[in-house]
Amino acid sequence: MKIKCACGCNKKFEEFDKYGRKKKYIHGHNSYLSKTKFKKGMSPWNKGKRYPQITGEKNSQWKGNKVKYTGLHLWVMRWLGKPKKCDKCGTEKSKRFEWANKSREYKRDLTDWIRLCKSCHNKFDNVSEKSMITKIKKYNLSELARKGWKTRRKKLYVNA
């Protein structure tokens, strides 16, 4: 015997399942859905909205200038978006763009950030020089000299 679904959708279904248990709802329909009137495909009222009463400094999780490196970069990306063009060389074809801090003080100031491609960011931060300094700290200079490195004005060069 067929009965109507108790949620109010007026769809008909068998009164008993294959094990002989009595059913009130079609699978996926229930009394909770019928009370909220929230149907599949509807979007919630607060989707995409920001709450000014709990954003920024008003939030209990706000760390201010004590924010860590990753948290600050995520904050910049949230407010300035994902960079798609290098401000230095002007390329838009690079595989990776990043936000670089101009003053290297990592302040929470949106005007203190610049969009750079990966290669320009490495040049801006002197990544190759920093890696050499790390090698100097890791190994002593005499060990590096034995491996074929020589120093000139606090920079390392490979003997050719």
NULUMTI-636833 format. One record per residue: x negated, y negated, z of N, C-alpha, C in turn; residue number from 0. Coordinates in nm, 4 decimals. Last residue first. Example, Ala and Ser with C-alpha at 12.3 -4.5 7.8 and 13.67 -1.06 7.14 Angstrom:
<rs>
> -1.2850/0.2250/0.7080/-1.3670/0.1060/0.7140/-1.2900/-0.0030/0.7870/1
> -1.3190/0.5690/0.7800/-1.2300/0.4500/0.7800/-1.3200/0.3300/0.7800/0
</rs>
This chain:
<rs>
> -8.7249/-2.7999/-1.0209/-8.7059/-2.7504/-1.1576/-8.8323/-2.6938/-1.2142/159
> -8.5862/-2.7765/-0.7022/-8.7107/-2.7864/-0.7805/-8.6893/-2.7259/-0.9179/158
> -8.2954/-2.9548/-0.6279/-8.3515/-2.8238/-0.6605/-8.4775/-2.8474/-0.7408/157
> -8.2621/-3.1850/-0.3587/-8.2725/-3.1586/-0.5019/-8.3306/-3.0198/-0.5203/156
> -8.0960/-3.3786/-0.1140/-8.1576/-3.2514/-0.1543/-8.1554/-3.2361/-0.3051/155
> -8.1779/-3.6810/0.0537/-8.0950/-3.6062/-0.0404/-8.1704/-3.4813/-0.0822/154
> -8.3447/-3.8406/0.2070/-8.2341/-3.7742/0.2742/-8.1369/-3.7062/0.1783/153
> -8.5498/-3.8988/0.0105/-8.4619/-4.0015/0.0682/-8.3331/-3.9412/0.1234/152
> -8.5656/-3.5789/-0.0866/-8.6126/-3.7091/-0.1276/-8.5095/-3.8114/-0.0792/151
> -8.6591/-3.2389/-0.0506/-8.5850/-3.3546/-0.0035/-8.6487/-3.4820/-0.0554/150
> -8.6050/-2.9362/-0.2360/-8.6944/-3.0394/-0.1834/-8.6111/-3.1617/-0.1460/149
> -8.5648/-2.5821/-0.2481/-8.5064/-2.7145/-0.2365/-8.6137/-2.8128/-0.1903/148
> -8.6563/-2.3221/-0.2460/-8.6713/-2.3983/-0.3690/-8.6087/-2.5357/-0.3649/147
> -8.6606/-2.1834/-0.0111/-8.5655/-2.1363/-0.1115/-8.5704/-2.2193/-0.2401/146
> -8.8346/-2.3279/0.1422/-8.8780/-2.1965/0.0967/-8.7876/-2.1442/-0.0150/145
> -8.6687/-2.5428/0.1993/-8.7870/-2.5663/0.1157/-8.8395/-2.4333/0.0611/144
> -8.4869/-2.4245/0.3736/-8.4394/-2.4692/0.2427/-8.5566/-2.4915/0.1471/143
> -8.6562/-2.3840/0.5907/-8.5942/-2.2684/0.5275/-8.5444/-2.3045/0.3874/142
> -8.7147/-2.6449/0.6593/-8.8237/-2.5587/0.6142/-8.7696/-2.4342/0.5432/141
> -8.4681/-2.7497/0.7476/-8.5264/-2.7947/0.6209/-8.6369/-2.7034/0.5693/140
> -8.2373/-2.4976/0.8711/-8.3339/-2.6054/0.8914/-8.4039/-2.6349/0.7594/139
> -7.8908/-2.4695/0.7976/-8.0274/-2.4166/0.7881/-8.1232/-2.5298/0.8223/138
> -7.6769/-2.6373/0.8748/-7.6684/-2.4932/0.8925/-7.8070/-2.4279/0.8915/137
> -7.7535/-2.8937/0.8079/-7.7216/-2.8648/0.9481/-7.7222/-2.7150/0.9744/136
> -7.7876/-2.8608/0.5345/-7.9012/-2.9053/0.6160/-7.8772/-2.8717/0.7624/135
> -7.5280/-2.7926/0.4593/-7.6345/-2.6936/0.4432/-7.7564/-2.7307/0.5273/134
> -7.4014/-3.0362/0.5136/-7.3606/-2.9166/0.5879/-7.4678/-2.8088/0.5783/133
> -7.5242/-3.1902/0.3214/-7.5459/-3.2235/0.4631/-7.5087/-3.1041/0.5501/132
> -7.4154/-3.0717/0.0942/-7.5600/-3.0634/0.1185/-7.5929/-3.0933/0.2648/131
> -7.1501/-3.1458/0.1204/-7.1834/-3.0029/0.1262/-7.3328/-2.9838/0.1497/130
> -7.1711/-3.4211/0.0897/-7.1272/-3.3677/0.2189/-7.1615/-3.2198/0.2314/129
> -7.2390/-3.4352/-0.1788/-7.3354/-3.4815/-0.0794/-7.3006/-3.4267/0.0593/128
> -7.0058/-3.3389/-0.2956/-7.1312/-3.2665/-0.3169/-7.2358/-3.3071/-0.2135/127
> -6.8103/-3.5290/-0.2135/-6.8016/-3.3903/-0.1684/-6.9345/-3.3177/-0.1852/126
> -6.7492/-3.8097/-0.2033/-6.8865/-3.7586/-0.2068/-6.8935/-3.6147/-0.1569/125
> -6.4910/-3.9066/-0.2352/-6.5290/-3.8574/-0.1023/-6.6728/-3.8077/-0.0946/124
> -6.4923/-3.9712/-0.5066/-6.4578/-4.0740/-0.4087/-6.5044/-4.0349/-0.2681/123
> -6.5410/-3.7227/-0.6232/-6.6404/-3.8297/-0.6377/-6.6190/-3.9381/-0.5325/122
> -6.3015/-3.5939/-0.5485/-6.4303/-3.5389/-0.5056/-6.5401/-3.6435/-0.5148/121
> -6.1196/-3.7583/-0.6809/-6.1141/-3.7494/-0.5351/-6.2459/-3.6941/-0.4802/120
> -6.1809/-3.7056/-0.9461/-6.2043/-3.8412/-0.8935/-6.2038/-3.8417/-0.7407/119
> -6.0988/-3.4350/-0.9535/-6.2386/-3.4702/-0.9803/-6.2712/-3.6101/-0.9275/118
> -5.8197/-3.4502/-0.8882/-5.9126/-3.3740/-0.8050/-6.0576/-3.4156/-0.8270/117
> -5.6941/-3.7884/-0.9180/-5.7027/-3.6496/-0.9643/-5.8113/-3.5809/-0.8813/116
> -5.5284/-3.9973/-0.6763/-5.6473/-3.9582/-0.7520/-5.6326/-3.8154/-0.8018/115
> -5.3708/-4.2742/-0.5362/-5.3501/-4.1491/-0.6102/-5.4743/-4.1191/-0.6919/114
> -5.4359/-4.4005/-0.2061/-5.4519/-4.4130/-0.3517/-5.4331/-4.2758/-0.4162/113
> -5.3458/-4.5861/0.0867/-5.3591/-4.4596/0.0156/-5.3622/-4.4839/-0.1342/112
> -5.2700/-4.8001/0.2373/-5.4080/-4.7558/0.2535/-5.4360/-4.6245/0.1788/111
> -5.0062/-4.8532/0.2402/-5.0853/-4.9291/0.1429/-5.2321/-4.8869/0.1437/110
> -4.9068/-4.7055/0.4518/-4.8845/-4.6545/0.3167/-4.9630/-4.7306/0.2107/109
> -5.0636/-4.6186/0.7368/-5.0334/-4.7365/0.6571/-5.0237/-4.6923/0.5118/108
> -5.1815/-4.4859/0.9686/-5.0457/-4.4630/0.9215/-4.9975/-4.5893/0.8493/107
> -5.5237/-4.4225/0.8802/-5.4203/-4.4972/0.9517/-5.2849/-4.4621/0.8921/106
> -5.7829/-4.3132/0.8143/-5.6607/-4.2330/0.8259/-5.5589/-4.2993/0.9166/105
> -6.0120/-4.4302/0.7429/-5.9781/-4.4392/0.8852/-5.8524/-4.3591/0.9163/104
> -6.0767/-4.4593/0.4806/-6.1302/-4.3413/0.5493/-6.1098/-4.3474/0.7004/103
> -5.9571/-4.6461/0.3212/-6.0466/-4.6954/0.4265/-6.1197/-4.5836/0.5004/102
> -5.8075/-4.4828/0.1383/-5.9028/-4.5845/0.0926/-6.0048/-4.6203/0.2004/101
> -5.7395/-4.1437/0.1116/-5.7357/-4.2573/0.2023/-5.8444/-4.3576/0.1644/100
> -5.5597/-3.9977/-0.1573/-5.6883/-4.0222/-0.0913/-5.6752/-4.1474/-0.0050/99
> -5.3509/-3.7449/-0.2675/-5.3553/-3.8756/-0.2036/-5.4881/-3.8878/-0.1320/98
> -5.3981/-3.5765/-0.5856/-5.3989/-3.5817/-0.4390/-5.3926/-3.7262/-0.3921/97
> -5.3279/-3.3449/-0.8472/-5.3412/-3.4823/-0.8025/-5.3273/-3.4844/-0.6505/96
> -5.4207/-3.1021/-1.0816/-5.3979/-3.1327/-0.9413/-5.4236/-3.2811/-0.9134/95
> -5.4582/-3.0813/-1.3501/-5.3751/-2.9793/-1.2871/-5.3377/-3.0166/-1.1444/94
> -5.4288/-3.3775/-1.5533/-5.4995/-3.2956/-1.4559/-5.4042/-3.1946/-1.3925/93
> -5.3012/-3.5558/-1.7182/-5.3117/-3.4171/-1.7638/-5.3829/-3.3262/-1.6656/92
> -5.3104/-3.8164/-1.6740/-5.1858/-3.7530/-1.6309/-5.1885/-3.6036/-1.6618/91
> -5.5648/-4.0539/-1.5865/-5.5212/-3.9293/-1.6497/-5.3884/-3.8810/-1.5897/90
> -5.6808/-4.2824/-1.4760/-5.5561/-4.2955/-1.5513/-5.5038/-4.1682/-1.6138/89
> -5.8956/-4.3040/-1.3078/-5.9241/-4.2758/-1.4491/-5.7990/-4.2803/-1.5372/88
> -5.7571/-4.4100/-1.0719/-5.8935/-4.4463/-1.1099/-5.9187/-4.4253/-1.2592/87
> -5.5058/-4.3112/-1.0290/-5.5203/-4.4571/-1.0323/-5.6590/-4.4993/-1.0794/86
> -5.3583/-4.0447/-1.1990/-5.4775/-4.0899/-1.1270/-5.4896/-4.2411/-1.1413/85
> -5.0290/-3.9270/-1.1454/-5.1221/-4.0020/-1.2293/-5.2383/-4.0484/-1.1419/84
> -4.8597/-3.8169/-0.9668/-4.8605/-3.7556/-1.1000/-4.9553/-3.8266/-1.1956/83
> -4.8147/-3.7404/-0.6196/-4.8774/-3.8206/-0.7253/-4.8828/-3.7452/-0.8574/82
> -4.5082/-3.7051/-0.4627/-4.6217/-3.6311/-0.5146/-4.6852/-3.7116/-0.6271/81
> -4.4237/-3.9702/-0.2242/-4.3972/-3.8674/-0.3254/-4.5242/-3.7979/-0.3697/80
> -4.4350/-4.1454/-0.0170/-4.4840/-4.1920/-0.1470/-4.4603/-4.0913/-0.2591/79
> -4.3198/-4.0054/0.1992/-4.2794/-4.1427/0.1706/-4.3236/-4.1912/0.0333/78
> -4.4312/-3.7480/0.1898/-4.2876/-3.7643/0.2084/-4.2425/-3.9035/0.1659/77
> -4.7026/-3.7941/0.1687/-4.6355/-3.7300/0.0562/-4.4835/-3.7468/0.0669/76
> -4.7465/-3.9019/0.4245/-4.7704/-3.9851/0.3056/-4.6965/-3.9266/0.1859/75
> -4.6871/-3.6750/0.5791/-4.6110/-3.7979/0.5987/-4.6246/-3.8885/0.4762/74
> -4.8866/-3.5003/0.4938/-4.7468/-3.4647/0.4695/-4.6570/-3.5868/0.4830/73
> -5.1092/-3.6374/0.5912/-5.0952/-3.6182/0.4473/-4.9509/-3.5799/0.4116/72
> -5.0574/-3.6184/0.8671/-5.0625/-3.7500/0.8036/-5.0458/-3.7377/0.6525/71
> -5.0755/-3.3416/0.9079/-4.9504/-3.4112/0.9360/-4.9449/-3.5479/0.8694/70
> -5.3463/-3.2980/0.8476/-5.2418/-3.2395/0.7640/-5.1090/-3.3110/0.7830/69
> -5.4762/-3.4532/1.0571/-5.5058/-3.4707/0.9146/-5.3902/-3.4215/0.8265/68
> -5.2504/-3.5558/1.3264/-5.3634/-3.4818/1.2691/-5.3711/-3.5033/1.1179/67
> -5.1696/-3.8559/1.5040/-5.1328/-3.7484/1.4119/-5.2592/-3.6839/1.3544/66
> -5.1893/-4.0713/1.6602/-5.2581/-3.9505/1.7079/-5.2282/-3.8301/1.6195/65
> -5.0318/-4.2792/1.5837/-5.1656/-4.2733/1.5250/-5.2462/-4.1534/1.5729/64
> -4.7344/-4.0941/1.6270/-4.7956/-4.2232/1.6003/-4.9306/-4.2076/1.5336/63
> -4.5829/-3.8729/1.6733/-4.7149/-3.8764/1.7358/-4.7873/-4.0079/1.7116/62
> -4.2496/-3.7744/1.7325/-4.3383/-3.8731/1.6700/-4.4702/-3.8807/1.7455/61
> -4.0532/-3.6180/1.8436/-4.1742/-3.5490/1.7984/-4.2776/-3.6444/1.7373/60
> -3.8372/-3.7842/1.8864/-3.9095/-3.7361/2.0044/-4.0398/-3.6657/1.9676/59
> -3.8050/-4.0723/1.6806/-3.8002/-3.9274/1.6942/-3.8847/-3.8836/1.8136/58
> -3.8567/-4.3361/1.6474/-3.7453/-4.3023/1.7363/-3.7341/-4.1517/1.7608/57
> -4.0491/-4.3622/1.4515/-4.0910/-4.3781/1.5904/-3.9816/-4.3413/1.6903/56
> -3.8784/-4.1576/1.2184/-3.9941/-4.2415/1.2504/-4.0250/-4.2445/1.3990/55
> -3.5299/-4.1112/1.2969/-3.6455/-4.1020/1.2086/-3.7562/-4.1944/1.2543/54
> -3.2903/-4.1282/1.4340/-3.3894/-4.0318/1.4830/-3.5087/-4.0172/1.3897/53
> -3.1312/-4.3229/1.3197/-3.1397/-4.3228/1.4655/-3.2428/-4.2236/1.5196/52
> -3.1226/-4.2718/1.0492/-3.2112/-4.3781/1.0969/-3.2270/-4.3793/1.2486/51
> -3.1234/-3.9792/0.8937/-3.0643/-4.0345/1.0139/-3.1556/-4.1428/1.0688/50
> -3.0482/-3.9253/0.5519/-3.1451/-3.9440/0.6597/-3.0737/-4.0076/0.7768/49
> -2.9026/-3.6782/0.3391/-2.8922/-3.8019/0.4166/-2.9997/-3.8066/0.5237/48
> -2.9063/-3.4334/0.2122/-2.9813/-3.5429/0.1523/-2.9758/-3.6739/0.2284/47
> -2.5987/-3.3391/0.3488/-2.7081/-3.2983/0.2603/-2.7731/-3.4216/0.1968/46
> -2.3823/-3.3713/0.5171/-2.5064/-3.4402/0.5531/-2.6243/-3.4049/0.4621/45
> -2.1708/-3.2167/0.4244/-2.1540/-3.3625/0.4264/-2.2855/-3.4363/0.4506/44
> -2.2719/-2.9464/0.2037/-2.2431/-3.0034/0.3349/-2.2417/-3.1558/0.3311/43
> -2.0981/-2.8513/-0.0970/-2.2207/-2.8951/-0.0304/-2.1845/-2.9583/0.1042/42
> -1.9498/-2.5520/-0.2298/-1.9361/-2.6843/-0.1681/-2.0672/-2.7224/-0.1010/41
> -2.0023/-2.2931/-0.3056/-2.0252/-2.3978/-0.4038/-2.0104/-2.5387/-0.3478/40
> -1.7473/-2.1431/-0.1119/-1.8697/-2.1247/-0.1880/-1.8819/-2.2337/-0.2952/39
> -1.5890/-2.3617/0.1329/-1.5901/-2.2567/0.0312/-1.7237/-2.2517/-0.0407/38
> -1.4575/-2.4358/0.4255/-1.5846/-2.4505/0.3554/-1.5976/-2.3335/0.2599/37
> -1.2469/-2.4306/0.5980/-1.2175/-2.4665/0.4601/-1.3450/-2.4920/0.3813/36
> -1.2526/-2.3446/0.8595/-1.3417/-2.4536/0.8195/-1.3106/-2.5066/0.6814/35
> -1.0619/-2.1367/0.8732/-1.0491/-2.2528/0.9625/-1.1325/-2.3700/0.9131/34
> -1.1473/-1.9490/0.6913/-1.0174/-2.0102/0.6677/-0.9986/-2.1334/0.7559/33
> -1.3890/-1.8673/0.7994/-1.3880/-1.9401/0.6723/-1.2557/-2.0108/0.6488/32
> -1.2928/-1.7323/1.0291/-1.3808/-1.8487/1.0434/-1.3797/-1.9328/0.9157/31
> -1.1511/-1.5131/0.9375/-1.0751/-1.6222/0.9985/-1.1603/-1.7474/1.0122/30
> -1.2858/-1.4170/0.6133/-1.2571/-1.3966/0.7556/-1.1867/-1.5182/0.8115/29
> -1.4169/-1.2457/0.3365/-1.3182/-1.3415/0.3863/-1.3024/-1.3141/0.5358/28
> -1.5885/-1.0362/0.2931/-1.6405/-1.1709/0.2727/-1.5441/-1.2793/0.3179/27
> -1.3369/-0.8156/0.1910/-1.4779/-0.8257/0.2291/-1.5323/-0.9649/0.1947/26
> -1.0199/-0.9380/0.2974/-1.1036/-0.8881/0.1890/-1.2483/-0.9056/0.2353/25
> -0.8709/-0.8525/0.6160/-0.9353/-0.9455/0.5241/-1.0039/-0.8702/0.4107/24
> -0.7672/-0.6477/0.7580/-0.6883/-0.7713/0.7542/-0.7410/-0.8673/0.6477/23
> -0.7363/-0.2890/0.7529/-0.8082/-0.4110/0.7171/-0.7127/-0.5295/0.7190/22
> -0.7684/0.0122/0.9380/-0.6817/-0.0943/0.8890/-0.7643/-0.2202/0.8640/21
> -0.9467/0.3011/0.8254/-0.9351/0.1878/0.9179/-0.8506/0.0780/0.8553/20
> -1.0002/0.5062/0.6552/-0.8698/0.5050/0.7198/-0.8533/0.3919/0.8207/19
> -1.2237/0.4942/0.5056/-1.2329/0.5752/0.6272/-1.1019/0.5746/0.7067/18
> -1.1736/0.3190/0.3022/-1.1895/0.4601/0.2646/-1.2019/0.5523/0.3854/17
> -0.9219/0.1004/0.4567/-1.0466/0.1259/0.3842/-1.0613/0.2757/0.3605/16
> -0.5831/-0.0054/0.4004/-0.6791/0.0775/0.4725/-0.8061/0.0958/0.3889/15
> -0.4535/-0.1776/0.2235/-0.4381/-0.1994/0.3677/-0.5420/-0.1207/0.4483/14
> -0.6039/-0.3207/-0.0655/-0.5529/-0.2016/0.0036/-0.5547/-0.2232/0.1546/13
> -0.5007/-0.6576/-0.1514/-0.5994/-0.5503/-0.1398/-0.5359/-0.4341/-0.0647/12
> -0.4454/-0.9806/-0.3008/-0.3949/-0.8527/-0.2487/-0.5052/-0.7481/-0.2507/11
> -0.4837/-1.3194/-0.1997/-0.5281/-1.2074/-0.2824/-0.4810/-1.0778/-0.2174/10
> -0.4275/-1.5451/-0.0465/-0.3161/-1.4752/-0.1123/-0.3603/-1.3665/-0.2103/9
> -0.5920/-1.6788/0.1210/-0.6241/-1.6894/-0.0222/-0.5179/-1.6209/-0.1088/8
> -0.5615/-1.6526/0.3912/-0.4763/-1.7488/0.3240/-0.5047/-1.7632/0.1753/7
> -0.6753/-1.4562/0.5381/-0.7441/-1.5862/0.5358/-0.6611/-1.6927/0.4666/6
> -0.5493/-1.2127/0.5125/-0.5096/-1.2962/0.6256/-0.5772/-1.4335/0.6252/5
> -0.4364/-1.1022/0.1935/-0.5506/-1.1345/0.2814/-0.5053/-1.2332/0.3882/4
> -0.1523/-0.8857/0.1615/-0.2201/-1.0119/0.1340/-0.3301/-1.0344/0.2366/3
> -0.1643/-0.5313/0.0668/-0.1209/-0.6432/0.1515/-0.1985/-0.7689/0.1120/2
> -0.0555/-0.2256/-0.0805/-0.1344/-0.3474/-0.0892/-0.0733/-0.4555/-0.0014/1
> -0.0840/0.1180/0.0000/0.0000/0.0000/0.0000/-0.0891/-0.1251/0.0000/0
</rs>
